[in-house]
């Protein structure tokens, strides 16, 4: 029997730990702080973890491997990504691609068959492991690659996916998928190939349901296991929305339309005594395509806050009011509603 790509927390909560903060995304943490985050999540029952070479140029992988290696291998799941290769360089900038104090490597794109095999083998070396539970092809969308996106897609179909299939047959990986911020590129790939898993960041959230009409039904029909990331849209849904502080959406200052929509949601939250992060997390989990939500946290306290948000009791009237005010689509599944 095929092993699942993800495991829920030991109490059944469908939450996992994302590894971007462990690679010093935006701000640095030392090894002890990083280890404390992983250990706290593990002690609280977390059993699914995600990382990538991109996250701190190998730093996240090293830290996660060190933290997890002592636990029985069949009791947890770990994913990483391909698409970027790391090359050693003695002097590197303090900040690279929004990661600070990275390991002494620079990165370059490589979706070739040889590059993919090297990427997986390098990741296993950094992690100190013999197998990855899932490997995602990382960031192949047009926003990332611009005019070269069509060429990247061709290479992904002709080289990357076939090589990952060979690595799967060799037992180095168990599940193959995409790790992207754009739902449209997933639909393009699905026209030509099957996927086991998908990590989609930011495109199915309380604020942004771009993936709802066309992609999410395909995932259910084709039994693609979905891990959602970015369910707080890089900050705007992570705390109480206030117009008098900087608000980020999609890793950048939020456009006014997103701010206005979030403020409308905050007003409904206030009427029903609901916290916005709880609404965001539970909405993302309510879709039948969603198997797990991966959370990027910097501390045990942030992990516990997310766990509390998952447990918060939200009245059904809250969701109905969001629908009535046009803040979420009528066809979007809501917690407690039969699919």
N, C-alpha and C positions, 0 to 999 in steps of 0.2 A: 504494500500500500504506500502511495506517495505521501511523504511527510508534509505537513502544512508549512506554508511560508512564514506564518506568524503564529505566536502563541499569546493568548491573553494573559493578563496578570493572574496570579494564583487565586484571586477572588472572582475572576471572570471579567473584570474590567478590560475593555478593548483599547488599551493604551500601551504605547511603547516609548522608548527613549531615543530621540534623535541626537546625532553626534556632532552637529555643526558647532554649538557652543564649546564643545570639548576641543575643538580645533582653534579656539581663540577668535571666534567670529566677533568682530567689532571691538572686543576688549579681551585682555589676557586673563587667564586663570593659571595658577601653577599646578604642577602635577598632583599635589595633595588635594587641592580643591576639586580638580577633575575626578580624582578617584572617589572623593566623598560623594559627589553627585551620583556616580554609577552605583556605588555601594548602597546609598540610601534608596535609590530606585529598586535595586535588587532586593533589599531587605523588606521593601514594601510590596514585593510580589511581581515587579516588572520582569518579563522574560523575553521581550523582543527589542532589538537594538538595531540602529542604522548608522552608517558612517560613509565616508568617501575619501579617496585620495585628495580631493579638492579641499577638504576641511582641515585647514592648517598645514597643507602640503604634507600629509601623512601623520600629522600630530594626533588627530582624532583617532585614527586607526591604531596607532601605538598605544594610546591611553585606554581605549576600549579593550583591545586584546589583553593588555596587562590586567585589567580589572575582571575580565570574564573567564580567563583561561583556567582558573582554579576550580570553576564550577563544572559539574558533569555536563559534557557537551550535548547530550540529548535533551537537556532540560531548558535550553534557550535557543533563540534564533537570532542570527546576525546577517545583515545585508551590507553590501558595499556597491561601488559603482565603477564603470569604465568610461573612457572617453578622453581622459586627461592623463598623460604620463608625466612623471616627476624626474627631473634631471638634477644631480647635485651641483651646487654652486656655492663657493665659500662665502661670498658676500651677497646677501639678498636684502632688499628693502625691508624696513620694519613692518610695513603693511603691504600685503599682496592680495588683491581681489577681496578686500574687506576683512581679511584675516591678519592678525597682528602677531608678532613674535613667532613666526612659523618656523618649521624645521628648514634647514639650509638646502632647499630645492626650489627650482622654478618649474612651472608647468607649461605643457603645450598640448594642443589637441592631437589625438591620434585614434581614429576609429578603424584602422586597418586590422586585418586578422592578426598579424604579428604584434601590433600594439595592444590589442585586446588581451591576447594571451599573456604578454608581459605584464599588463596592468593587473590581471587577476593574480598572477604569481607574485608580483611585488606586494600586493595587498595581503596575501596570505603570509608572506615573510614578515611584514610589519605587524600583523595581528598575531603571529606565532601560531597559526592554525593550519589545518589541512583541507578545510572545506568551508565554503560560504553557502548559507542557506538561500540567498537570493543575490543576484547581480543585476543592477539597473544600468542601462545605457543613459548617460548623464547629459542633460541640457543639449538637445538636438534641434531646438526650435528656431524659428526665423529671427526672433528678437535677439537671440544669442549670436547667430551666425550670419545674419544679414543676407547679402547676395549669394553667399556660399551655402545657404541652407539646403537648396535642392541637391547639391552635390553631396552634402553630408547625409541626407536621407538615402540617396542611392547607395552610398557606401555602407550605411547601416544595414540596409536590406541585403546587399550583395556580399558583405564581408563580416560585419560585426555580429549580426544574428547567427549566421552559419558557424562562426568560430565559437560563439558562446554555446551553441548546441553541441559542438564537439567537446567543449570543456565540461558540459553537463553529462555527456555520455562517458567521459573519463572519470566522473565522480568528484570533480573539483567544485562544482556548484550544483544546486538543486533546482532553482527556479530562475527564469529569465524574464526581464521586463524593462520598462523605461522609467527614468526618474526625471520628471520635467515639471515646468511651471505653466505649460500651455496644453490645453486639451486638444487643440486642432491637430497638432503633430501626432498625437496618439491615434486619432481617427485615421490619419493618413497611413500610419504604419499598419493598423489593423485591417486596412484594405488589402494588404499583401502578406501579412504574417500573423501567426498566433502569438500571444503572450501569456505567460503564466501569472505575472504580477504587474502591478503598476504602482508607482509612487507619484502622486499628483499633489503639487503644492499650490495652494491659494485659489484654485479654480472651482472648488466646491466648498463654499463657506456660507455662513449666515449673511455675509455682505455681498458675495460674488458667486452666483450660480451659473457661470458661463458653461460649465460642463453638463448641466442638468438635461437640456433637451435631447441631445444626440449621443453624447459619450456614455453617460451613466447607464442608460438602458442597454447599450452594447456590452458593458462590463458584466452586467447581471446575466444577459443572455449567453455570453461566451465564457462565463465563469472565470473571469480574470480577477484575481484577488487584489483588492484595492487597499493600499495604505495611503491615508490622507496626511499631508503635511501642511504647514502654513495655515491652519484653521483660524488663527487670529489675524491673518493677513498682515504679517510682520509688524504688528503692534496696535493697529487701530481697534481691534476687538479684545486686546489682552487685558485692558484695565478700563476703568470708567472713562467714557469719552467726555472730554472737556474742550471747548473751543478756545480756551486761553492757554493751551500748551501745544507743543509740536505734535503732530499726528502723522504717523507713517502708514503707508499702504503699498504693498508690493515693493518693499525695500527702498522707498523714496517718499518724499513729502506727499501727503495725500491731496488729490484734487478735491476741490470744494464739493463736487457732487457726492463723492464718497464720504466726506465729512458730514454733509447734511443728512445722508441716509443713516449713517451711524448715530448721529444725534437723535434722529427719529426713533431708532431702535432703543437708544438709551432712555428716551422718554417713556416708551412702553415698558421697559424694564422697571423704571421707577414706579410706575402705576401698579405693577404687580409684585414688587419686592423681589425682583429677580436680578442676579448679577449678570452683566453682559458676557463675561468669559464663560459662565455656565451655559448660557443660551447658545453661544458660538460652538462650544464643544459638543453639546448634546444634539444640536441641529446636524452637525457633520456626521455624527455617529448614527443618526436616524435613517439614513438612506440604506436600502438593502444591499447596495454595492459595497458599502464601507465595511471592511473587515477589522481595521485598526486605525487609530490616529497616533501619529508619531509626534512627540512633544520635545521641542528643544528647550531645555532649562539649564540655568546656570547654578542652581543651588538646590539643596534638599527642600528648602522652604517653597521654591517655585514648583517643584514636583508635587509636594503636598497640596499646594493651592489648586493645581490642576485636578488632583484626585478629589478634592472637595467639590470643585466645579462639576465633576462627573456625577457626584452623589447628590447634588443640590436638587431639591424637589421643585419642579416648575409646573405651575397650574396650566391645564389645557387652554384656559381662556387667554393666556398670554400668547400662545401660538396662533390662536384664532384671530386675535387682534392684529398681530403682525400681518397675517393674510389680508384681513379686512382693510388695513391701511396701505396695502400694496407693497409692504416692505420685504415680503418673501413671496415667491410665486405660489399660486393655488395648488399647482401640481407637485410642489416639493414635499417629500415625506416629512412628517413631524413626529416627535417622540410620542409613543403611546397610540399612534394611529396605525391601523392594519395596512400593510402594504398592498 
